Amino acid sequence: MSEMKKQEVEEEHLDVLTKSGHKTGISKPRKEVHRDGDYHGAVHVWIYAESTQQLLLQQRSHRKDSWADLWDISSAGHISAGDSSLITARREVQEELGLTLPKDAFEFIFVFLQECVINDGKYINNEYSDVYLVTTVDPIPLEAFTLQETEVSAVKYISCEDYKKLLAKEDSDYVPYDVHGQYGQLFAILEKRYKENTVARSHTLQKQLSRYAPISLSAEFTGLTDSDREALVYIVKAAAVMDEIFYLQSWYSNPALRDWLKEHADTSELNKLKWSYYMINKSPWSCLDEDEAFLTTADSAIRLLSKATRTVKEWKGLEYRAAFPVLKPPGANFYPPDMDKREFEIWKGSLEKDKQKEATDFFSVIKRHSEFILDSHLSDNRAGDVNDLYIVPYSQEYKSLLAKAADLLHKAGDITNSPSLKRLLHSKADAFLSNDYYDSDIAWMELDSNLDVTIGPYETYEDKVFGYKATFEAYIGIRDEEATAQLKLFGDSLQLLEQNLPMDSSYKSTDVNAAPIRVIQLIYNSGDVKGPQTLAFNLPNDERIVQERGSSMVMLKNVSEAKFVHILLPIAAACVATEQQEFVDFDSFFTHTICHECCHGIGPHTITLPNGRKSTVRLELQEFHSALEEAKADIVGLWALRFLISQDLLSETLLKSMYVSFLAGCYRSVRFGLEEAHGKGQALQFNWLYEKGAFVLDSEGAVSVDFSKIEDAVESLSREILTIQAKGDKVAAGLLLQKYSTMTEPLQVALKKLEKVQEVVSLPSTGLNLGLSLDLGLLV
């Protein structure tokens, strides 16, 4: 702990942790923590120079009460009670070394638990340390450092290899770390990162890319008026802004990484592959590999800080890599990266009711006052303050980008002659600036235009902490009037389906609204449309509107057709029993997709908890909501098709084909990985139906449907999920997903067979005869 901090508080207190590393809610003076052997938190910061492959070490002051005069980590310190990890890391580097670094210089790499006793048993160190890596291009000149005399006597650089050898032989001049234990990760990460086999890495990226098959989409524009064609130019430009916002929402250094990769894409074959795969995923984490990183910070942007240190003659300043963690942050860029659930819940509980609602709603991010203070170079007097967190509405967080998009939408709204499209565009533009999306969502539901536009913040899949925060996206298409007219049956049947859902009648709604269904031919998408992408979507997600007005569905027919031909048929050929492959057809596939989206609009949404409190399924199930909701829509959709057949509303000829097509579809979604909501939900369904004998694995590894058992199995899982949602039972939701959302043997056998089956991606499509070339993005 620095002298500066000691002057701010009478005695430094530390949060006491459990043996597993969780906060107990108790804090104690630092001396008592080490006297009693309490578990507590700290940070370790390593500064690594790429060009020389050296680590910066500091010599601990002779005044230190532990490891005095020994060479140690670049910078380290305790996390004071109420403080956070990343803020502590930044402060320690600033105070001990005189380096002022932004948060994107710090890469979280692992947690290290040190349990030891020194000073003749008087100093017990049971410490959980968050370990960060700061990667500079070249060594920082030693004269650039401003050392804190009470903490640091000297600094030096040493090669990773030499330092590892010194630690391995337990050299008495160095603070000991077991390089064969947890701390060996530091050296393993650096060695792998900077001694990579370029050929092997290129091969891996090429293999990842080969899972995506290029296609071209087409749409008929003859139904658009001249004014709509003119408006479309501005709408597409506004949609492109959604991409900019989404990159920022994914991770705070993501835009810098994107620009760097693009700039260097033509410098080598490997860099071209990095850029190509990055553009599919829109982040350094691979969607099809359970968000495993396919890039490292060594691939990232180099940034120059001219005033991060003391000025050194003829030295231009500190160059560092804009960092990102190996593990994808569950909170994306919606929350501070070092915030945990407990901190959020304690803070939320301190707020007034209206602020609690704002903290958990779709359209705000959560930030730290202490981070703002550090970035503003102000003195910090908020250490330990329970109100370190604060709310920033999207309209403020993304102000400049949203203002640009709003201006473009207003221009488009002024041009179009379609009253409903005009209303949508103007109201959405207003929503971008006001942060109130209610009226624009109603306008979207009532849209009746040949030019179909969906734009704004909607899905919450990126927020894996709570599932609260919405990402920006856009889908622009041409209405397929003939297909839309054919699908009216499903929207008109929602109340009938709700009344007959397999759950207790007390949970059923009596006022479900018919869901309007629009079928479009997609021409452009952007924002949160990375990797494997959607066939359809059901919006809005605002529970108020769903309860009052229902929801509306958009089907992307040309995307569905491409997926069926390029994905589902090859999957069926590889994994479905030969005698049942004839039942896999596009009508069944497309019809179930429709039912899936319809079923998002039925079942529990606004619920009454056992204690009488009103809430929503999303708020109660938190991080389990997305996966369970996707599973519900799928399995209840299958139940709904069977019910509609029993009511003579659909043909009996659909019966077998819908089950077998669903089976093939299970494999398609599970291939996306079990970190993603759809993949988790699909694994849950497959494993449940397999356990009930509805899916049968043969000796060749192919799976067939047992038509005598499938109906009961579908109904039982529908009942299970619907009841969990109706009760808002988060524990039951977690247990259900834990048991069934796993890569079981039948799924592993199938995925092995599918290694050569490609996914679907579009190439840049033709222009639209509007003087504008549209890149369709990745349409899987």
Secondary structure, 3 states (H helix, E strand, C coil): CCHHHHHHCCCCEEEEECCCCCEEEEEEEHHHHHHHCCEEEEEEEEEEECCCCEEEEEEECCCCCCCCCCEECCEEEECECCCCHHHHHHHHHHHHHCCCCCHHHCEEEEEEEEEEEECCCCEEEEEEEEEEEEEECCCCCHHHCCCCCCCEEEEEEEEHHHHHHHHHCCCCCECCCCCCCCCHHHHHHHHHHHCCCHHHHHHHHHHHHCCEEEECCCCCCCCCCHHHHHHHHHHHHHHHHHHHHHHHHHCCCHHHHHHHHHHCCCCCHHHHHHHHHHHHHCCCEEHHHCCEECCCHHHCCEEEECCCCCCCCCCCCEEEECCCCCCCCCCCCCCCCCCCHHHHHHHHHCCCHHHHHHHHCCCEEEEEHHHHHHHCCCCCCCCCCCCCEEEEEHHHHCHHHHHHHHHHHHHHHHHCCCHHHHHHHHHHHHHHHHCCCHHHHHHHHCCCCCEEEEEEECCCCCCCCCCCCCCEEEEEEEECHHHHHHCHHHHHCHHHHHHCCCCCHHHCCCCCCCCCEEEEEEEEEEECCCCCCCCEEEECCCHHHHHHHCCEEEEEHHHHHHHHHHHHHHHHHHHECHHHHHHCCHHHHHHHHHHHHHHCCCCCCEEECCCCCEEEHHHHHHHHHHHHHHHHHHHHHHHHHHHHHHCCCCCHHHHHHHHHHHHHHHHHHHCCCCCCHHHHHHHHHHHHHHHCCCEEECCCCCEEECCCCHHHHHHHHHHHHHHHHHHCCHHHHHHHHHHHCCCCHHHHHHHHHHHHCCEEEECCCCCCCCCCCCCCCCCC
